[in-house]
Amino acid sequence: MRFSDDFLIELRNVSDIETVISSYVTLKRKGKILSGLCPFHNEKTPSFTVYPETQSYYCFGCGNGGDVITFIKNIENLSYGEAIRFLAERAGLPLPEVGNYDAGLFDRKRRLYEANRVAAKFFHRVLYSPEGEIGLRYLYDRGLSDEIIRKFGLGYAPNSWDTLKKYMLAQGFKEDELYEANLLRLSSKNNRKHYFDAFMGRVMFPIIDLRGNVLAFSGRTVFPDKDPRKYVNTSDTLIYKKGENVFGLNFAKKSQAKELILCEGNMDVVSLHQAGFTNAVAGLGTALTEQQAGLMSHYVSDILICYDNDEAGQKATQKALRIFSKTTIHVKVIRMQGGKDPDEIIKKHGVEYFKRLLNQASNDTEYRILRAREAFDVSTSDGKVGFLGEACKILAKLQSPVELDVYATRLAEELGVQKDAILLQVKRSRNAEKRYTEKNRLKIAQEEEKSAQKNLLHVNPERRKYLRAASAEDMLLASLMNNPGYFRDLENFLSEDLFLTGFNRKVYKAIQQKTNENGEFMLSMISNEFEPEQLSAIAKIQTKIPTLANTLAECKDCIRVLREEKQKNAEKDVAALSDDEFLNLFKQ
């Protein structure tokens, strides 16, 4: 979908990058730039940088960069055209009539959303029909009301090979569209394709995004004797990545709660919402991912982990804690006393009892100490020493002296050990950790720089061959992006032929063209001409702007370097010629 440069300039003017990104990321100003924790990868030290002057951003940790359109495209998982629509609607800016550059992709996505929406309505209608009686009885037996069933749009997939397929075809959908949505599966027999319903004999949970789109489904069997798979889930599609979405977040966000209750399964979420805990959410058929943690961190600062009280649930809890430790989210763990999961606890003991469990939730430190204690027999001297050694490693990570004093006092009283001895052991653990950190800090910085250079080399592999020239090209491009008027001043000195790396040559031509057409340059004008990785590399070049002298003399120095490198490489090329090839140069 192509938009005019005039429209993109207007969209940029009403979509200030600082304002837009601030609604997703907490930014702190440092002079003319802003920084924060990157929303695209987990980190504790801010490497995500926003440049208001150039209306661009770049993360020095993961290499993600671009303009405000790129940011919305990445964080909302949208196409280029959809990101522009999103920003235009946000700003109340009418969309112009445009061509159909990416209409094919947009239409495919639209059809998948529509197919899922129609299928969800079908499943819900079947649930309340004689065919869905077994599914409805299952939900009633689980204590769900019609009100909560309607709220979550729960349904039932007929226990048939083709009931859904026939219905959807009658609604105007094609088999290949339904297959792409993962509503149908495909088998091949005797060299013939055969499509069949992906969900059969299952209670259906629609997975809905924050904009109300039905992305996918999770189907829970009601025939466990016939089908050992408890859940069947939509595979990843053009509009759905299970590791990037959170079940129930669309409702939890509306609750405006400051914390989320993170459960293991869909049924836990539905049951908790019915009990009044409308801030409950769950992952989607996989262990918690960094992307899911990052998504939740956009909306709350606190998470209550409410995983099942079994070995698998506790392992999942420890993994979740490791993932959340890379974020700024404050985590507590609910001790599931009185039942294996929230649904069972509420049924047995009631809502007020579960509220008390929430209030008594252990923070990260308390939970880790509790888990460490379970590994030792503290009634023995060896067990006590072993447990305290692990506990002191946990306490060594605390930043607050007050917190440290509280936990050290508690451990000293519980185990009959001098608090000073515990604090001394904590100090030793901290010193060991400090030595390790110092030793690895340079290594980490080097790895980040190596990663950034790797990204640049991926899109511009010639950098390795022309390192000095590529550095001069980067600086020259940054100057031209920041000072469009320099094109006129340098027209007798500069041409695309001076660029030794093909990628930077292409970037130069794009900047020159847009500057000639508009009198200015911004990343939005070329977002549609470069791949995401390439656009990130261009955003990385723009990060040089704050360090520039911003003078014509500086540009001419870069041009001089390019001429020298071009001459040097031309001499190398001649030196590599055979005698006959060299003589042929003069015969032409």
C-alpha positions in Angstrom: 0.0 0.0 0.0 1.7 3.2 -1.2 1.1 6.5 0.5 2.3 9.9 -0.8 5.3 11.5 0.9 3.0 14.5 1.7 0.7 12.3 3.6 3.6 10.6 5.4 5.0 14.0 6.4 1.6 15.0 7.8 1.3 11.7 9.6 4.7 12.2 11.2 3.8 15.7 12.3 0.7 14.4 14.2 2.5 11.2 15.4 5.4 12.5 17.4 7.6 9.5 18.1 8.3 10.5 21.7 4.6 10.7 22.5 3.7 7.5 20.7 6.6 5.4 22.2 6.0 6.8 25.7 2.6 5.0 25.7 4.5 1.7 25.5 7.9 2.4 27.1 8.9 4.5 30.1 11.5 6.9 28.7 14.0 9.1 30.5 15.5 12.2 28.9 19.3 12.5 28.6 19.9 15.8 26.8 18.4 15.6 23.3 17.7 11.9 23.4 15.6 9.6 25.5 16.2 6.1 26.7 14.3 3.2 28.2 14.1 -0.6 28.5 13.6 -2.1 25.0 10.1 -3.5 24.4 11.5 -6.0 21.8 13.8 -7.9 24.0 14.2 -8.3 27.8 16.9 -6.2 29.5 17.6 -4.5 32.8 20.0 -1.8 31.5 18.3 0.6 29.1 19.7 0.3 25.5 16.5 1.5 23.7 17.1 5.1 22.5 14.7 7.6 20.9 15.9 10.5 18.9 13.2 13.2 18.7 15.2 15.3 16.3 15.2 12.6 13.6 11.9 11.1 14.7 13.7 7.7 15.0 14.6 5.0 17.5 17.3 2.4 17.8 18.0 -0.4 20.3 21.7 -1.0 20.8 20.9 -4.3 22.5 18.9 -6.1 19.8 19.4 -3.9 16.8 15.7 -3.0 16.3 15.3 0.4 14.8 13.3 2.7 12.5 10.7 5.4 12.7 7.3 5.7 14.4 5.7 3.5 11.7 8.3 0.8 12.2 7.8 0.9 15.9 4.0 0.5 15.7 4.4 -2.2 13.0 6.8 -4.2 15.3 5.1 -3.7 18.7 1.5 -4.2 17.4 2.6 -7.0 15.0 1.0 -5.2 12.0 1.9 -4.9 8.3 3.2 -1.6 7.0 -0.2 -0.5 5.7 -1.9 -1.5 9.0 0.6 0.4 11.0 -0.1 3.6 9.0 -3.9 3.0 9.5 -3.3 2.5 13.2 -1.4 5.8 13.5 -3.8 7.7 11.3 -6.8 6.5 13.3 -5.0 7.4 16.5 -4.4 10.9 15.3 -7.8 11.3 13.6 -6.1 11.7 10.3 -8.2 10.6 7.2 -6.5 8.0 5.0 -6.1 9.0 1.4 -7.0 6.9 -1.5 -4.0 4.7 -2.3 -2.8 2.0 -4.6 -2.8 -1.7 -3.7 0.9 -2.3 -3.0 0.4 -4.6 -0.1 -3.4 -5.1 -0.6 -2.8 -8.9 -1.2 -1.3 -9.3 2.3 -3.8 -7.0 3.9 -6.7 -8.9 2.3 -5.3 -12.3 3.4 -5.1 -11.1 7.0 -8.6 -9.6 6.7 -10.0 -12.9 5.5 -8.3 -14.8 8.3 -9.8 -12.5 10.9 -13.2 -12.8 9.3 -13.0 -16.5 9.1 -12.1 -16.8 12.7 -14.9 -14.4 13.7 -17.5 -16.4 11.7 -16.2 -19.7 13.1 -16.3 -18.4 16.7 -20.0 -17.4 16.2 -20.7 -20.9 14.7 -19.0 -22.7 17.6 -21.0 -20.6 20.1 -24.3 -21.3 18.4 -23.5 -25.0 18.2 -22.8 -25.0 22.0 -26.4 -24.2 22.7 -27.8 -26.6 20.2 -28.6 -30.3 20.7 -25.3 -31.1 19.0 -23.4 -29.2 21.6 -25.2 -30.6 24.6 -22.1 -32.5 25.8 -19.9 -29.4 25.6 -22.4 -27.2 27.4 -22.8 -29.9 30.2 -19.1 -30.0 30.6 -19.0 -26.2 31.1 -21.9 -26.3 33.5 -20.2 -29.1 35.5 -17.2 -26.9 35.7 -19.4 -24.3 37.4 -19.6 -21.8 34.6 -22.6 -19.6 34.1 -24.2 -18.6 30.8 -23.1 -15.1 31.4 -19.4 -16.0 31.6 -19.8 -18.4 28.6 -21.1 -15.5 26.5 -18.5 -13.1 27.8 -15.6 -15.3 26.6 -17.5 -16.5 23.5 -17.1 -20.2 24.4 -18.4 -22.7 22.0 -18.4 -26.3 20.8 -16.9 -27.9 17.7 -19.1 -30.7 16.4 -17.7 -34.2 16.6 -17.6 -34.5 12.9 -15.0 -34.4 10.1 -16.6 -31.7 8.0 -19.5 -29.9 9.7 -17.5 -26.7 10.1 -16.0 -27.0 6.6 -19.5 -27.2 5.0 -20.8 -24.3 7.0 -17.8 -22.1 6.2 -17.9 -22.9 2.5 -21.6 -22.0 2.5 -20.5 -18.6 4.0 -18.3 -17.9 1.0 -14.9 -19.0 2.3 -12.5 -21.1 0.3 -10.8 -24.3 1.6 -7.3 -22.8 1.2 -8.4 -19.8 3.3 -9.7 -22.0 6.0 -6.6 -24.1 5.9 -4.4 -21.0 6.2 -6.5 -20.0 9.3 -5.8 -23.5 10.6 -9.6 -24.1 10.9 -9.1 -27.0 8.5 -6.3 -29.6 8.4 -5.1 -31.4 5.3 -4.5 -35.0 4.5 -3.4 -36.6 1.2 -4.6 -40.0 0.1 -4.1 -41.5 -3.3 -2.5 -38.2 -4.4 -5.7 -36.4 -3.6 -6.0 -33.5 -1.1 -8.6 -33.9 1.6 -9.5 -31.0 4.0 -11.1 -31.8 7.3 -12.1 -29.9 10.5 -9.2 -29.1 12.7 -11.3 -29.1 15.9 -13.8 -32.0 16.5 -15.7 -32.8 19.7 -14.1 -30.0 21.7 -15.1 -27.1 23.9 -13.8 -24.0 22.1 -12.0 -21.0 23.6 -11.6 -18.1 21.2 -8.3 -16.2 21.5 -9.0 -12.5 21.1 -6.5 -9.7 20.8 -6.7 -6.2 22.3 -8.5 -4.8 19.3 -11.2 -7.5 19.5 -10.0 -9.7 16.6 -10.4 -13.4 17.0 -6.9 -14.7 16.3 -7.1 -18.4 17.0 -8.7 -21.1 19.1 -7.9 -23.5 21.9 -10.1 -26.7 22.0 -10.5 -28.7 25.1 -11.6 -32.4 24.6 -14.8 -33.7 26.2 -13.9 -37.2 25.0 -10.7 -38.0 27.0 -11.1 -41.7 26.5 -11.1 -41.4 22.7 -8.6 -38.5 22.4 -5.6 -38.4 24.8 -4.8 -34.8 23.7 -6.3 -32.6 26.4 -6.0 -29.4 24.2 -5.7 -28.8 20.5 -4.6 -25.3 19.6 -4.4 -23.2 16.5 -0.9 -23.4 15.0 1.0 -20.2 14.2 -0.6 -18.4 11.3 -0.3 -15.1 9.4 -2.2 -13.3 12.2 -1.3 -15.4 15.2 1.9 -16.4 17.1 1.0 -18.3 20.3 4.3 -17.2 22.0 3.4 -13.6 21.5 -0.2 -13.5 22.8 -1.8 -13.8 26.2 -5.2 -15.3 26.8 -7.7 -13.0 28.5 -5.5 -9.9 28.2 -8.3 -8.1 26.2 -10.6 -8.4 29.3 -7.9 -7.9 31.9 -6.8 -4.7 30.3 -10.3 -3.3 30.6 -10.3 -4.0 34.4 -7.7 -1.3 34.7 -6.1 -3.4 37.5 -2.5 -2.5 38.5 -1.6 -6.2 38.5 -2.3 -9.4 36.6 -2.9 -12.9 37.9 -1.0 -15.2 35.6 -2.6 -18.7 35.4 -1.6 -21.9 33.6 -4.7 -22.5 31.6 -7.7 -21.0 29.9 -10.2 -22.6 32.2 -8.4 -21.1 35.2 -8.8 -17.7 33.6 -12.5 -18.1 32.9 -13.2 -19.4 36.4 -11.3 -16.5 38.0 -13.2 -14.0 35.9 -16.5 -15.5 37.0 -15.4 -15.2 40.6 -14.7 -11.5 40.1 -10.9 -11.7 39.4 -11.2 -9.9 36.0 -7.4 -9.4 35.9 -6.6 -13.1 35.3 -4.7 -14.1 32.2 -2.8 -17.2 30.9 -0.2 -18.2 28.3 -1.2 -20.1 25.2 -0.2 -23.8 25.2 3.5 -23.1 25.8 5.7 -22.1 28.7 5.9 -18.4 29.3 7.9 -16.6 26.7 9.9 -13.3 26.8 7.5 -11.8 24.3 4.5 -12.6 26.5 6.3 -11.1 29.6 7.1 -8.0 27.5 3.5 -7.7 26.4 2.2 -7.8 29.9 4.8 -5.3 31.1 3.2 -2.7 28.8 0.0 -2.7 30.9 1.0 -3.5 34.5 3.9 -3.3 36.9 3.0 -6.3 39.1 2.3 -10.0 38.3 0.9 -12.6 40.6 2.0 -16.1 39.4 -0.8 -18.6 40.0 0.4 -21.8 38.5 -0.8 -25.3 39.5 0.4 -26.8 42.7 2.2 -29.8 41.2 5.8 -30.4 40.0 5.2 -29.2 36.5 3.5 -26.0 37.8 6.4 -25.3 40.2 9.0 -25.8 37.4 6.9 -23.4 35.2 6.9 -20.9 38.1 10.7 -21.0 38.4 11.1 -20.5 34.6 8.6 -17.6 34.7 10.6 -16.0 37.5 13.7 -16.2 35.5 12.0 -14.5 32.5 10.4 -11.8 34.6 13.7 -11.1 36.3 14.9 -9.6 33.0 12.1 -7.1 33.1 11.0 -4.3 35.5 7.9 -6.2 36.6 7.5 -6.9 40.3 6.5 -10.5 40.8 4.8 -12.4 43.6 4.0 -16.1 43.7 0.7 -17.4 45.2 1.1 -20.5 47.3 -1.7 -22.8 46.1 -2.9 -24.1 49.4 -6.1 -26.1 49.5 -6.2 -27.2 45.9 -4.2 -27.9 42.8 -5.4 -24.9 40.8 -7.5 -21.7 41.3 -10.7 -23.3 40.0 -10.5 -26.1 42.6 -9.5 -23.8 45.4 -12.4 -21.4 44.8 -14.9 -24.3 44.6 -13.6 -25.9 47.8 -12.9 -22.8 49.9 -14.6 -19.9 48.3 -13.7 -16.5 46.9 -12.6 -14.9 50.2 -10.1 -17.7 50.9 -8.6 -17.2 47.5 -8.4 -13.4 48.1 -6.4 -14.2 51.3 -4.0 -16.4 49.2 -3.5 -13.4 46.9 -2.8 -11.1 49.8 -0.3 -13.6 51.3 1.5 -14.2 48.0 5.3 -14.5 48.4 7.5 -12.0 46.6 10.3 -13.3 44.4 12.8 -13.4 47.3 10.5 -15.2 49.7 9.5 -17.8 47.1 13.2 -18.5 46.2 14.1 -18.9 49.8 11.1 -21.2 50.3 12.2 -23.4 47.4 15.8 -23.4 48.6 14.6 -24.6 52.1 12.7 -27.5 50.5 15.9 -28.9 49.2 17.6 -29.2 52.6 16.8 -30.9 55.9 17.3 -27.9 58.2 17.0 -30.0 61.3 20.6 -31.2 60.7 23.7 -29.0 60.8 24.7 -29.9 57.3 21.3 -29.1 56.0 21.2 -25.8 57.9 24.6 -24.8 56.5 23.6 -25.8 52.9 20.3 -23.9 53.1 21.9 -20.7 54.5 24.5 -20.8 51.8 21.8 -20.8 49.1 19.7 -18.3 51.0 22.7 -15.9 51.2 23.2 -16.1 47.5 19.5 -15.0 47.1 19.8 -12.2 49.6 23.0 -10.9 47.9 20.8 -9.8 45.0 18.7 -7.5 47.1 19.4 -3.8 46.5 17.5 -2.5 49.6 19.4 -2.5 52.9 16.1 -2.6 54.8 14.9 -5.7 52.9 18.3 -7.4 53.5 18.0 -6.6 57.3 14.5 -7.9 57.4 15.3 -11.3 55.8 18.6 -11.7 57.6 16.8 -11.1 61.0 14.1 -13.6 60.1 16.5 -16.3 59.0 18.7 -15.7 62.1 15.7 -16.1 64.4 14.3 -19.2 62.6 17.6 -21.1 62.5 19.3 -19.9 65.6 22.2 -18.3 63.8 23.8 -14.9 64.5 22.5 -12.2 62.1 26.0 -10.8 61.7 27.2 -14.2 60.4 24.5 -14.2 57.8 25.3 -10.6 56.7 29.0 -11.5 56.4 28.1 -14.5 54.2 25.9 -12.2 52.1 28.8 -9.7 51.7 31.1 -12.5 50.5 28.4 -13.7 48.0 28.1 -10.1 46.8 31.8 -9.7 46.4 32.0 -13.0 44.4 29.1 -11.8 42.2 30.8 -8.4 41.8 34.0 -10.0 40.6 32.1 -12.1 38.2 30.1 -9.1 36.9 33.2 -7.0 36.4 34.9 -9.8 34.6 32.0 -10.2 32.3 30.9 -6.6 31.9 33.4 -5.9 29.1 32.5 -9.2 27.5 28.8 -8.3 27.5 29.5 -4.9 26.0 31.7 -6.5 23.4 28.9 -9.1 22.6 26.4 -6.3 22.2 28.7 -4.4 19.8 29.4 -7.6 18.0 25.7 -8.2 17.7 25.1 -4.7 16.3 28.0 -5.1 13.8 26.6 -8.5 12.8 23.2 -6.9 12.0 25.0 -4.3 9.9 27.1 -7.0 8.1 24.0 -9.0 7.4 22.4 -6.3 5.4 25.7 -4.8 4.1 28.2 -7.7 3.8 30.6 -5.5 1.9 31.4 -3.6 5.1 33.9 -6.4 5.9 35.8 -5.7 2.7 35.6 -1.9 2.8 35.7 -1.1 6.5 37.2 2.4 6.3 35.0 3.3 3.4 31.9 2.0 5.1 32.5 4.1 8.2 32.9 7.2 6.0 29.8 6.3 4.1 27.8 6.0 7.3 28.9 9.4 8.6 28.2 11.0 5.2 24.7 9.4 5.0 23.9 10.6 8.6 25.0 14.1 7.6 22.8 14.1 4.5 19.8 12.8 6.4 20.2 15.6 8.9 21.1 18.3 6.5 19.2 17.9 3.2 20.6 21.2 1.9 24.1 19.6 1.7 23.1 17.8 -1.5 23.1 21.1 -3.3 26.4 22.2 -1.8 28.1 18.9 -2.6 26.7 18.2 -6.0 30.1 18.9 -7.7 31.9 16.6 -5.2 29.6 13.7 -4.6 27.9 10.9 -6.6 26.6 7.4 -6.0 29.7 6.0 -7.8 31.9 7.0 -4.8 30.1 4.5 -2.5 31.9 1.2 -2.3 29.2 -0.8 -0.5 26.1 -1.6 -2.5 23.7 -1.2 0.5 24.9 2.3 1.4 24.9 3.2 -2.3 21.2 2.2 -2.4 20.5 4.2 0.8 22.2 7.2 -0.7 20.1 7.1 -3.8 16.9 6.8 -1.8 17.8 9.8 0.4 18.8 11.8 -2.6 15.6 11.0 -4.4 13.3 11.8 -1.4 15.3 15.0 -0.6 15.0 16.2 -4.2 11.2 15.5 -4.3 10.4 16.9 -0.8 13.2 19.2 0.3 13.6 17.0 3.4 14.1 13.4 4.4 12.6 11.1 7.0 12.6 7.3 7.4 8.9 7.0 6.8 9.5 8.0 3.2 11.6 4.9 2.5 9.9 2.4 5.0 8.2 0.7 2.1 11.4 0.3 0.1 13.6 -1.6 2.6 13.2 -4.8 4.5 12.8 -4.4 8.4 16.5 -5.4 9.0 17.6 -2.9 6.4 15.5 -0.2 7.9 17.0 -1.0 11.4 20.5 -0.6 9.8 19.6 2.8 8.4 18.2 3.8 11.9 21.6 2.7 13.3 23.3 5.1 10.8 21.0 7.9 12.1 22.3 7.3 15.6 25.5 9.0 14.5 23.8 12.3 14.1 24.2 13.5 17.7 28.0 13.0 17.4 28.3 14.9 14.1 30.0 18.2 13.7 27.3 18.9 11.1 29.6 20.9 8.8 30.3 20.7 5.1 34.0 20.3 5.9 33.1 17.1 7.8 31.2 15.8 4.7 34.1 16.7 2.4 36.5 14.8 4.7 34.2 11.7 4.3 34.2 12.2 0.5 38.0 12.5 0.5 38.2 9.1 2.4 35.9 7.6 -0.2 38.0 8.8 -3.1 41.1 7.4 -1.4 39.5 4.1 -0.8 38.1 3.9 -4.3 41.6 4.7 -5.8 43.2 2.2 -3.5 40.8 -0.6 -4.5 41.1 0.3 -8.1 44.9 -0.1 -7.8 44.4 -3.5 -6.2 42.2 -4.6 -9.0 44.8 -3.6 -11.6 47.5 -5.3 -9.7 45.5 -8.5 -9.7 45.3 -8.5 -13.5 47.3 -10.8 -15.6 49.8 -9.3 -18.1 47.5 -9.9 -21.0 44.5 -8.4 -19.1 46.6 -5.4 -18.1 47.7 -4.8 -21.8 44.1 -5.1 -22.9 43.2 -2.0 -20.8 45.1 0.2 -23.2 43.6 -1.4 -26.3 40.0 -0.5 -25.5 
